[in-house]
Amino acid sequence: MMTEKTVAKHLHISPNSVQRIEYDAIYEGGQYKYQYNFKQQLPEAISMDEFRSANDQFSFIWCDATSIKQFEVLPNRLTKTIKQYFLGFSLANRSVFKARLSWI
C-alpha cells in the first residue's frame, strides 16, 4: 500500500490532487458510490467501532463478534448512514441479529 504522498511523487502531482481524485472516485454528488453486499447473512452478534480515517473524518466499522470477520467499513459514523446501511438488508436477514456485544 502506498501513501498519498508517494503516489503524488510518482505521478508528479500534489498530494491534495491525489486526495481529490480519491474522493471523486468514492463519492458522487455527496453520495457514497460503493455498492454494499446486502445478500450476505448477518451474524447473530456484532462488534462495532469508529476510527479516524482519511481527512480526519471518522468512519464506522463492524464485524462478526464470534469470528471477528470484518463485514464493512462505512464512510462515516452518522446514525443516518448506519441505519440506512442496515435497512438495506432484508427483514428476514436482520431478524437473525440478536446482540451488539462490544466495541472492537
C-alpha positions in Angstrom: 0.0 0.0 0.0 1.4 3.4 -0.9 0.8 6.7 0.8 -0.8 9.6 -0.9 2.5 11.4 -0.8 4.2 8.5 -2.6 1.5 8.3 -5.3 1.7 12.1 -5.8 5.5 11.9 -6.2 5.2 9.1 -8.8 2.6 10.9 -10.7 4.2 14.4 -10.4 1.1 15.9 -8.9 0.3 17.3 -5.4 -0.9 15.2 -2.5 -4.0 17.3 -2.4 -4.7 16.3 -6.1 -4.4 12.7 -5.1 -6.9 13.2 -2.3 -9.3 15.0 -4.6 -9.1 12.1 -7.2 -9.6 9.5 -4.4 -12.6 11.4 -3.1 -14.1 11.8 -6.6 -13.6 8.0 -7.1 -15.5 7.2 -3.9 -18.2 9.9 -3.8 -20.6 11.1 -6.4 -22.8 14.1 -5.7 -22.2 13.7 -2.0 -23.4 10.0 -2.1 -21.1 7.1 -1.3 -20.6 5.2 -4.6 -19.6 1.8 -3.1 -22.1 -0.9 -3.6 -22.6 -3.0 -0.4 -23.3 -6.7 -0.4 -26.7 -6.9 1.2 -27.0 -10.6 0.2 -24.5 -11.8 2.8 -26.0 -13.3 6.0 -25.8 -11.1 9.1 -24.3 -12.7 12.2 -26.2 -13.1 15.4 -23.9 -10.8 17.3 -21.7 -7.9 16.0 -18.9 -5.8 17.3 -18.6 -2.2 16.1 -16.3 0.7 16.4 -15.4 4.0 14.8 -12.0 5.1 13.7 -10.3 8.2 12.3 -10.0 7.7 8.5 -9.0 9.9 5.6 -9.2 13.7 6.0 -9.6 13.4 9.8 -13.1 12.1 9.4 -14.5 9.2 11.5 -15.7 6.0 9.8 -17.8 3.1 11.2 -16.6 -0.5 11.1 -18.4 -3.6 12.2 -17.6 -7.3 12.3 -19.0 -10.7 13.4 -18.4 -10.8 17.2 -17.7 -14.5 17.3 -15.4 -15.0 14.3 -14.1 -11.3 14.1 -14.7 -11.5 10.4 -14.9 -7.9 9.1 -18.0 -7.1 7.1 -18.0 -3.4 6.1 -16.4 0.0 6.7 -18.9 2.8 6.3 -17.7 6.2 5.2 -18.9 8.0 8.3 -20.3 7.3 11.8 -23.6 9.2 11.4 -26.7 7.5 12.7 -28.5 8.1 9.4 -25.7 6.4 7.4 -25.6 3.4 9.8 -29.4 3.0 9.8 -29.6 3.3 6.0 -26.9 0.7 5.7 -28.5 -1.9 7.9 -32.0 -1.3 6.5 -30.5 -2.4 3.1 -30.6 -5.9 4.4 -33.9 -7.8 4.2 -36.1 -8.0 7.3 -35.6 -11.8 7.4 -31.8 -11.3 7.4 -32.0 -8.5 10.0 -34.2 -10.7 12.3 -31.2 -13.1 12.8 -29.4 -10.3 14.7 -29.6 -10.8 18.5 -27.0 -8.6 20.2 -24.3 -6.0 19.9 -21.7 -7.5 22.2 -18.9 -4.9 22.4 -16.9 -2.3 20.7 -13.9 -3.6 18.7 
